[in-house]
């Protein structure tokens, strides 16, 4: 007896895939806004990395470029400081990942010298033997095999992209961010009041002069609004002590080793999000409750009384409707109160959000244009909420309902920008283009909620679609045609297929079954619900 397999039978179980959740992905907050500190992502971990063991390509910036690439003025905020931290290193499946070894790439300099470097590179492109006078040194001039360097995780692994690391450390505190490798003093750009900015800048300059700070600079975070100089000074001392401890630990440890780790998820949330607007903080674990009380007593003692221990039998996520919101956030369709709905699709390249009127047809004798505008106005508010809730990042394309009146388009675009103003992650929104689309970007430092809590479907291998029963019928016919040329003296033929395919062969695709039997003789069909719909097996006796 011989068995011939077709369809997915030769690769049962699907193609092997790498896990798509990165380190720390499980720590992503569920159902809340991004809690990444403004100049650096959550959970920064400084570690000694031995360059000869690194399998990822390294993009180390020279010290000179780092110095020239610092923010031009103190008005550059926390996000700008993050961009100015050079020395980024990328791992994973990048260009340098091919070939097994680490491929070095020349790093870009700061804003001030990026264009001259590009001109130099174009001038020297034709002759690789030309001397690189005046240009930035190559990575091999800065690092050598076996050298130990102190690095920090700047961005978590996302999908198949490896983590990004940097040699410019940023330590976030309650009100300040300490950057020991960048000599810069600044105030977050999100603090709009010029008087408050001047007050905070004067404070941080005095602190930098008075305190024993070994090196580096500070940026005042948005939480520093209204804070006294003494509170800022205490935060600066704590961050400097932390940096000194990291240096001491790095000198004792043998690479590769973890020498510092940021606060856990709960404490990061409290440090970055806690404000007077919080009426209560409820915790359902006694151990976590005690840790939370101790932590809040350290950073904001007046808020301690708002911490409550949850002791009811109903799970806390269900009691406050969090679980329901999480379940909704994992579905592609989001209903609006008016009856319209959004469809949110995440892909490798971008996020697409489509707006539809759905059940909403307007009220009374309202014009169609007014109905569409009202739906779009409601949609942009929900879009801003869903972007934060799902932690969507990268390129986001919004396909709103077409509006003829230019004033209505401007009104909707303005409403979207206002709805995104409170988002802690940096974002940029472009106006309507010629196709009636709004394109925006949002900084992404970790996996989205969907990618954190879900994994690709093993049945469809993440495609979201499978071949139809009709398609499989014709694939079986093609396989039967091929096998007929190789078979001799076959007494019995058995075909094992999925029940849906079996149903199609016996009804709508009966002509296909007749053609199969014309090639290989009578066929006994066996239905098996345990196999994939695209799998089929021939057995001959």
C-alpha positions as CSV (number, residue, x, y, z in Angstrom):
1,X,0.0,0.0,0.0
2,X,1.3,3.5,-0.9
3,X,0.2,6.9,0.4
4,X,0.5,10.1,-1.5
5,X,0.0,13.4,0.3
6,X,-1.1,16.7,-1.2
7,X,-1.9,20.2,0.0
8,X,-0.7,20.9,3.5
9,X,-0.1,17.2,4.2
10,X,3.6,17.5,3.5
11,X,4.0,20.3,6.0
12,X,1.6,19.5,8.8
13,X,1.7,22.0,11.5
14,X,2.6,25.0,9.3
15,X,5.9,26.7,8.8
16,X,8.1,27.3,11.9
17,X,8.1,30.9,13.0
18,X,10.0,33.0,15.4
19,X,8.1,34.3,18.4
20,X,7.0,37.8,17.7
21,X,6.7,39.0,21.3
22,X,9.8,40.8,22.4
23,X,11.4,41.0,25.8
24,X,9.2,42.7,28.2
25,X,6.3,42.5,25.9
26,X,4.2,40.8,28.5
27,X,4.7,43.8,30.7
28,X,2.8,46.2,28.4
29,X,0.0,47.8,30.3
30,X,-3.3,46.4,29.4
31,X,-6.0,48.8,28.3
32,X,-4.1,52.0,29.3
33,X,-2.2,54.7,27.5
34,X,1.5,54.4,26.8
35,X,3.5,54.9,30.0
36,X,6.9,55.3,28.4
37,X,8.8,58.1,30.0
38,X,9.3,61.0,27.6
39,X,13.0,60.7,26.8
40,X,13.4,56.9,27.0
41,X,11.2,53.9,26.8
42,X,9.9,52.0,29.8
43,X,12.0,49.4,31.4
44,X,15.5,50.7,30.4
45,X,18.1,48.2,31.3
46,X,21.8,49.1,31.2
47,X,24.1,46.2,30.5
48,X,27.7,45.4,29.7
49,X,27.8,44.0,26.2
50,X,30.9,42.2,24.9
51,X,31.2,43.2,21.3
52,X,32.9,40.0,20.1
53,X,29.8,38.0,21.2
54,X,27.3,40.4,19.6
55,X,25.5,38.9,16.7
56,X,23.7,42.1,15.8
57,X,25.1,44.9,13.7
58,X,26.3,47.9,15.7
59,X,25.9,51.5,14.8
60,X,28.1,53.3,17.4
61,X,28.4,57.0,17.1
62,X,31.7,58.8,17.8
63,X,32.0,60.9,20.9
64,X,32.5,64.0,18.8
65,X,29.4,63.4,16.8
66,X,27.5,62.9,20.0
67,X,28.7,66.2,21.4
68,X,27.8,68.0,18.2
69,X,24.5,66.2,17.9
70,X,23.1,67.4,21.2
71,X,19.9,69.6,21.2
72,X,20.5,73.0,19.8
73,X,18.6,74.8,22.6
74,X,17.1,74.0,25.9
75,X,13.6,74.3,24.5
76,X,14.1,70.9,22.9
77,X,12.0,68.5,25.1
78,X,12.3,65.1,26.4
79,X,11.5,63.5,23.1
80,X,14.2,65.5,21.4
81,X,16.8,64.3,23.9
82,X,15.9,60.8,23.1
83,X,16.5,61.4,19.4
84,X,19.8,63.1,20.2
85,X,21.1,60.1,22.1
86,X,23.5,58.6,19.5
87,X,25.2,55.3,19.6
88,X,22.2,53.3,18.6
89,X,22.7,49.6,17.9
90,X,20.2,47.4,16.1
91,X,19.8,43.7,16.2
92,X,17.5,41.1,14.6
93,X,16.8,40.8,10.9
94,X,18.3,44.0,9.6
95,X,20.7,44.4,6.7
96,X,23.6,43.6,9.0
97,X,21.9,40.4,10.2
98,X,22.6,38.5,7.0
99,X,25.6,36.4,6.7
100,X,25.8,35.4,10.3
101,X,28.5,37.9,11.3
102,X,28.1,41.5,12.6
103,X,28.2,43.9,9.8
104,X,29.3,47.4,10.8
105,X,27.7,50.6,9.4
106,X,28.9,54.1,9.6
107,X,26.6,56.0,12.0
108,X,25.0,59.4,11.2
109,X,26.2,62.5,13.0
110,X,24.1,65.2,14.7
111,X,21.8,67.6,12.9
112,X,24.5,70.2,12.4
113,X,26.9,68.0,10.5
114,X,24.7,65.4,8.8
115,X,24.6,67.1,5.4
116,X,28.3,67.7,5.0
117,X,28.9,64.0,5.9
118,X,26.5,63.0,3.1
119,X,28.4,65.2,0.6
120,X,31.7,63.6,1.7
121,X,30.3,60.2,1.3
122,X,29.1,61.0,-2.2
123,X,32.4,62.5,-3.2
124,X,34.3,59.4,-2.0
125,X,31.8,56.9,-3.4
126,X,33.7,56.3,-6.6
127,X,37.1,55.5,-5.0
128,X,37.0,53.4,-1.9
129,X,40.7,53.9,-1.4
130,X,40.5,57.6,-0.8
131,X,41.4,58.9,2.6
132,X,38.4,59.7,4.8
133,X,39.9,63.0,6.0
134,X,37.4,65.2,7.8
135,X,34.7,62.5,7.9
136,X,33.4,60.6,10.9
137,X,35.5,57.6,12.0
138,X,34.2,54.2,11.2
139,X,32.8,51.8,13.8
140,X,36.1,49.8,13.7
141,X,37.9,53.0,14.8
142,X,35.7,53.3,17.9
143,X,35.3,49.7,19.0
144,X,37.5,46.6,19.0
145,X,36.7,42.9,19.6
146,X,36.4,42.1,23.3
147,X,35.8,45.7,24.4
148,X,33.2,46.1,27.1
149,X,30.8,48.9,26.7
150,X,27.8,50.1,28.8
151,X,24.6,50.1,26.8
152,X,20.9,50.6,27.5
153,X,17.8,49.2,25.8
154,X,16.3,52.1,23.9
155,X,13.6,50.2,22.1
156,X,12.0,46.8,22.7
157,X,12.1,44.1,19.9
158,X,9.0,44.7,17.7
159,X,7.7,41.8,15.5
160,X,10.9,40.6,13.7
161,X,12.9,43.7,14.4
162,X,15.5,43.3,17.1
163,X,16.0,45.6,20.1
164,X,17.7,48.9,19.7
165,X,20.4,49.7,22.1
166,X,22.4,52.9,22.8
167,X,25.6,53.8,24.6
168,X,24.0,57.1,25.8
169,X,22.2,56.3,29.0
170,X,19.0,58.0,30.1
171,X,17.8,57.5,33.7
172,X,14.2,58.7,34.2
173,X,13.1,60.0,37.6
174,X,9.9,61.5,38.9
175,X,10.5,65.0,37.7
176,X,13.9,64.8,35.8
177,X,15.7,62.7,33.3
178,X,19.5,62.4,33.9
179,X,21.7,61.9,30.9
180,X,25.2,61.2,32.1
181,X,26.8,61.2,28.6
182,X,25.2,64.3,27.2
183,X,26.0,67.8,28.5
184,X,22.6,69.4,28.0
185,X,20.0,71.1,30.2
186,X,16.5,71.4,29.0
187,X,12.8,71.5,29.6
188,X,10.1,69.3,28.1
189,X,8.5,70.8,25.0
190,X,5.1,69.8,26.3
191,X,5.5,72.5,29.0
192,X,4.0,75.4,27.0
193,X,4.1,78.2,29.6
194,X,7.2,80.4,28.9
195,X,7.3,81.6,32.5
196,X,7.2,78.1,33.9
197,X,9.9,77.0,31.4
198,X,12.1,79.9,32.5
199,X,11.6,79.1,36.2
200,X,12.4,75.4,35.7
201,X,15.4,76.1,33.5
202,X,16.8,78.5,36.2
203,X,16.3,75.7,38.9
204,X,18.0,73.0,36.9
205,X,21.0,75.3,36.0
206,X,21.5,76.1,39.7
207,X,21.2,72.4,40.6
208,X,23.8,71.5,38.0
209,X,26.2,74.1,39.4
210,X,25.7,73.4,43.1
211,X,25.5,69.6,43.3
212,X,28.4,67.2,42.8
213,X,27.4,65.8,39.4
214,X,30.2,63.8,37.7
215,X,29.0,64.5,34.2
216,X,26.0,64.9,31.9
217,X,22.8,67.0,32.0
218,X,19.2,67.0,32.9
219,X,15.8,67.5,31.3
220,X,12.8,68.5,33.3
221,X,9.8,66.2,32.6
222,X,6.2,67.4,32.2
223,X,5.5,66.2,35.8
224,X,7.9,69.0,37.0
225,X,5.3,71.7,36.4
226,X,4.9,73.6,39.7
227,X,7.5,71.6,41.5
228,X,9.8,73.3,44.0
229,X,13.6,73.5,43.5
230,X,14.1,71.3,46.5
231,X,12.0,68.5,45.0
232,X,14.0,68.8,41.8
233,X,17.2,68.7,43.7
234,X,16.2,65.6,45.6
235,X,15.3,63.9,42.3
236,X,18.6,64.9,40.8
237,X,20.6,63.5,43.8
238,X,18.7,60.2,43.5
239,X,19.5,59.9,39.8
240,X,23.1,60.7,40.3
241,X,23.5,58.1,43.0
242,X,21.8,55.6,40.8
243,X,24.3,56.3,38.0
244,X,27.3,56.0,40.4
245,X,25.9,52.6,41.5
246,X,25.6,51.5,37.9
247,X,29.2,52.5,37.2
248,X,30.4,50.6,40.2
249,X,28.4,47.5,39.4
250,X,29.6,47.6,35.8
251,X,33.2,47.6,36.9
252,X,32.6,44.5,39.0
253,X,30.5,42.5,36.6
254,X,31.7,40.3,33.8
255,X,30.1,40.9,30.4
256,X,27.5,40.3,29.3
257,X,25.6,41.2,32.6
258,X,22.6,43.2,33.7
259,X,23.7,46.0,35.9
260,X,20.5,48.1,36.3
261,X,16.8,47.6,35.7
262,X,14.1,50.2,35.8
263,X,11.0,50.0,38.1
264,X,8.5,47.2,37.5
265,X,5.2,47.9,35.6
266,X,3.1,49.0,38.6
267,X,5.7,51.4,39.9
268,X,6.4,52.8,36.4
269,X,2.7,53.5,36.0
270,X,2.6,55.3,39.3
271,X,5.7,57.3,38.6
272,X,4.8,58.4,35.1
273,X,1.0,58.7,35.4
274,X,0.0,59.6,38.9
275,X,-1.5,63.0,39.3
276,X,-4.1,64.8,41.5
277,X,-6.8,63.7,39.0
278,X,-6.6,60.2,40.5
279,X,-9.4,59.7,43.0
280,X,-8.3,56.2,44.0
281,X,-5.7,53.5,43.4
282,X,-7.1,50.0,43.9
283,X,-4.9,47.0,44.3
284,X,-6.2,43.4,44.6
285,X,-3.0,41.9,46.0
286,X,-2.0,42.5,49.6
287,X,1.7,42.2,48.9
288,X,1.5,44.6,45.9
289,X,-0.7,46.9,48.1
290,X,2.1,47.2,50.7
291,X,4.8,47.8,48.0
292,X,2.6,50.4,46.4
293,X,2.0,52.2,49.7
294,X,5.7,52.3,50.4
295,X,6.5,53.6,46.9
296,X,3.9,56.3,46.9
297,X,4.9,57.4,50.4
298,X,8.4,57.9,48.9
299,X,7.4,59.9,45.8
300,X,4.1,61.6,46.8
301,X,3.2,61.1,50.4
302,X,0.0,63.1,50.2
303,X,-1.5,60.5,47.8
304,X,-1.0,57.5,50.2
305,X,-4.6,57.8,51.5
306,X,-6.0,57.2,48.0
307,X,-4.5,53.7,47.8
308,X,-7.2,51.1,48.5
309,X,-7.0,47.3,48.9
310,X,-9.6,45.5,46.8
311,X,-11.1,42.6,48.7
312,X,-14.3,41.7,46.9
313,X,-14.9,38.3,45.4
314,X,-15.6,39.6,41.9
315,X,-12.3,39.9,39.9
316,X,-11.1,43.5,39.9
317,X,-10.9,43.7,36.1
318,X,-14.5,42.6,35.7
319,X,-15.8,44.8,38.5
320,X,-14.5,47.9,36.9
321,X,-15.2,46.9,33.3
322,X,-11.5,46.7,32.3
323,X,-11.7,43.2,31.0
324,X,-14.6,44.1,28.7
325,X,-12.6,47.0,27.3
326,X,-9.6,44.8,26.7
327,X,-11.7,42.3,24.8
328,X,-13.1,45.1,22.6
329,X,-9.7,46.5,22.0
330,X,-8.6,43.1,20.5
331,X,-11.4,43.2,17.9
332,X,-11.0,45.0,14.5
333,X,-14.4,46.6,14.6
334,X,-15.3,49.4,17.0
335,X,-18.9,50.7,17.1
336,X,-19.6,54.4,17.6
337,X,-22.6,55.7,19.6
338,X,-24.2,57.1,16.5
339,X,-24.3,53.7,14.8
340,X,-21.2,54.2,12.6
341,X,-18.1,52.0,13.2
342,X,-14.3,51.9,12.7
343,X,-12.4,49.0,11.3
344,X,-8.8,48.8,12.5
345,X,-6.3,46.6,10.7
346,X,-2.6,46.3,11.8
347,X,0.0,45.2,9.2
348,X,3.7,44.9,9.2
349,X,4.0,48.3,7.3
350,X,1.3,50.4,8.8
351,X,-2.0,50.6,10.6
352,X,-5.2,51.3,8.5
353,X,-8.3,52.7,10.1
354,X,-11.5,52.9,8.1
355,X,-14.6,54.9,9.1
356,X,-18.1,53.9,8.0
357,X,-21.5,55.4,8.6
358,X,-23.0,51.9,9.3
359,X,-26.5,52.2,10.8
360,X,-26.3,56.0,11.1
361,X,-28.3,57.7,8.3
362,X,-28.9,61.1,10.0
363,X,-31.8,62.6,11.7
364,X,-34.8,64.3,10.2
365,X,-34.1,66.3,7.0
366,X,-30.3,66.6,7.7
367,X,-28.1,67.0,4.7
368,X,-25.9,64.0,3.8
369,X,-22.8,66.3,4.2
370,X,-23.9,67.1,7.8
371,X,-24.4,63.4,8.6
372,X,-21.0,62.5,7.2
373,X,-19.3,65.3,9.1
374,X,-21.0,64.4,12.4
375,X,-19.9,60.8,11.9
376,X,-16.3,61.8,11.2
377,X,-16.2,64.1,14.2
378,X,-17.3,61.3,16.5
379,X,-14.9,58.9,14.7
380,X,-11.7,61.0,15.3
381,X,-12.4,61.2,19.0
382,X,-12.7,57.4,19.2
383,X,-9.7,57.0,16.9
384,X,-7.5,59.0,19.3
385,X,-8.8,56.8,22.2
386,X,-8.2,53.6,20.3
387,X,-4.7,54.6,19.3
388,X,-3.8,55.1,22.9
389,X,-5.7,52.1,24.2
390,X,-4.2,49.7,21.6
391,X,-0.8,51.5,21.7
392,X,-0.7,51.7,18.0
393,X,2.5,53.2,16.5
394,X,4.4,53.8,13.3
395,X,2.5,55.0,10.2
396,X,-1.3,55.2,10.7
397,X,-3.6,55.9,7.7
398,X,-7.1,57.2,8.4
399,X,-9.8,56.7,5.7
400,X,-12.6,58.9,6.8
401,X,-15.8,59.3,5.0
402,X,-15.4,61.7,2.0
403,X,-16.5,65.3,2.7
404,X,-17.0,67.9,-0.1
405,X,-16.9,71.0,2.0
406,X,-13.3,72.1,2.7
407,X,-14.3,73.8,6.0
408,X,-15.7,70.5,7.2
409,X,-12.4,68.7,6.4
410,X,-10.5,71.3,8.3
411,X,-12.9,71.0,11.2
412,X,-12.4,67.3,11.4
413,X,-8.6,67.5,11.0
414,X,-8.5,70.1,13.8
415,X,-10.6,67.9,16.1
416,X,-8.2,65.0,15.5
417,X,-5.2,67.0,16.5
418,X,-6.9,68.3,19.6
419,X,-7.9,64.7,20.6
420,X,-4.3,63.6,20.2
421,X,-2.9,66.6,22.2
422,X,-3.0,64.7,25.5
423,X,-1.2,61.6,24.1
424,X,2.2,61.2,25.8
425,X,3.7,59.5,22.8
426,X,5.0,62.0,20.2
427,X,2.8,62.1,17.1
428,X,2.5,64.1,13.9
429,X,-0.7,64.5,11.8
430,X,-0.8,65.6,8.2
431,X,-3.9,67.3,6.6
432,X,-6.1,65.6,4.1
433,X,-4.3,64.5,1.0
434,X,-5.7,64.4,-2.6
435,X,-7.2,60.9,-1.9
436,X,-9.1,62.1,1.1
437,X,-6.8,60.3,3.6
438,X,-5.2,61.5,6.7
439,X,-1.7,60.1,7.4
440,X,-0.2,60.4,10.8
441,X,2.8,58.9,12.7
442,X,3.1,58.0,16.3
443,X,6.3,57.0,18.1
444,X,6.4,53.2,18.8
445,X,8.7,51.9,21.5
446,X,7.1,48.5,22.2
447,X,4.5,46.0,20.9
448,X,0.9,47.1,20.4
449,X,-1.8,45.6,22.7
450,X,-2.8,43.1,20.0
451,X,0.8,41.9,19.3
452,X,1.4,41.7,23.1
453,X,-1.6,39.7,24.1
454,X,-2.2,37.6,20.9
455,X,-0.1,35.3,18.7
456,X,-0.6,34.5,14.9
457,X,-3.3,32.0,14.1
458,X,-1.8,28.6,13.7
459,X,-4.5,27.5,11.3
460,X,-4.1,30.3,8.7
461,X,-0.5,31.1,9.8
462,X,-1.4,34.7,10.5
463,X,-2.8,35.5,7.0
464,X,-6.4,35.8,8.2
465,X,-7.6,33.8,5.2
466,X,-7.5,30.1,4.0
467,X,-8.1,28.5,0.7
468,X,-11.8,27.9,-0.1
469,X,-13.2,24.4,-0.5
470,X,-13.6,25.0,-4.2
471,X,-10.0,25.9,-4.6
472,X,-8.9,22.7,-2.8
473,X,-11.2,20.7,-5.1
474,X,-9.2,21.9,-8.1
475,X,-5.9,21.4,-6.4
476,X,-7.0,17.7,-5.8
477,X,-7.8,17.5,-9.5
478,X,-4.4,18.8,-10.5
479,X,-2.7,16.3,-8.2
480,X,-4.8,13.4,-9.6
481,X,-3.8,14.4,-13.1
482,X,-0.1,14.3,-12.1
483,X,-0.4,11.0,-10.2
484,X,-2.3,9.3,-13.1
485,X,0.9,9.2,-15.1
486,X,2.8,7.3,-12.4
487,X,0.2,4.7,-11.3
488,X,-0.2,1.1,-12.6
489,X,-2.5,-1.6,-11.5
490,X,-4.4,0.4,-8.8
491,X,-7.3,-1.6,-7.3
492,X,-8.5,0.9,-4.7
493,X,-8.1,4.6,-4.2
494,X,-9.0,6.5,-1.0
495,X,-9.0,10.2,-0.7
496,X,-8.9,11.8,2.9
497,X,-10.2,15.4,2.9
498,X,-11.8,18.0,5.2
499,X,-15.6,17.7,5.6
500,X,-16.1,21.1,3.8
501,X,-14.2,19.9,0.8
502,X,-16.0,16.6,0.8
503,X,-19.3,18.4,0.8
504,X,-18.2,20.5,-2.1
505,X,-17.1,17.5,-4.2
506,X,-20.4,15.8,-3.6
507,X,-22.5,18.8,-4.5
508,X,-21.4,22.0,-6.3
509,X,-18.1,20.5,-7.6
510,X,-19.5,17.1,-8.6
511,X,-18.1,17.6,-12.1
512,X,-14.6,17.9,-10.6
513,X,-15.0,14.6,-8.8
514,X,-16.0,12.9,-12.0
515,X,-12.9,14.3,-13.7
516,X,-10.7,13.0,-10.9
517,X,-12.2,9.5,-11.2
518,X,-11.6,9.7,-15.0
519,X,-7.9,10.0,-14.3
520,X,-7.4,7.5,-11.4
521,X,-10.5,5.4,-11.3
522,X,-13.2,5.1,-8.6
523,X,-12.3,7.1,-5.4
524,X,-13.6,6.4,-1.9
525,X,-13.9,9.7,0.0
526,X,-13.1,9.8,3.7
527,X,-14.0,13.0,5.7
528,X,-11.7,13.9,8.5
529,X,-12.5,17.0,10.6
530,X,-9.1,16.9,12.4
531,X,-7.1,17.9,9.3
532,X,-6.6,21.3,7.9
533,X,-9.0,22.4,5.2
534,X,-6.2,22.7,2.7
535,X,-4.8,19.2,3.4
536,X,-5.7,16.1,1.4
537,X,-4.1,12.6,1.2
538,X,-4.4,9.9,-1.5
539,X,-3.9,6.3,-0.6
540,X,-3.6,3.6,-3.2
541,X,-3.9,-0.2,-3.0
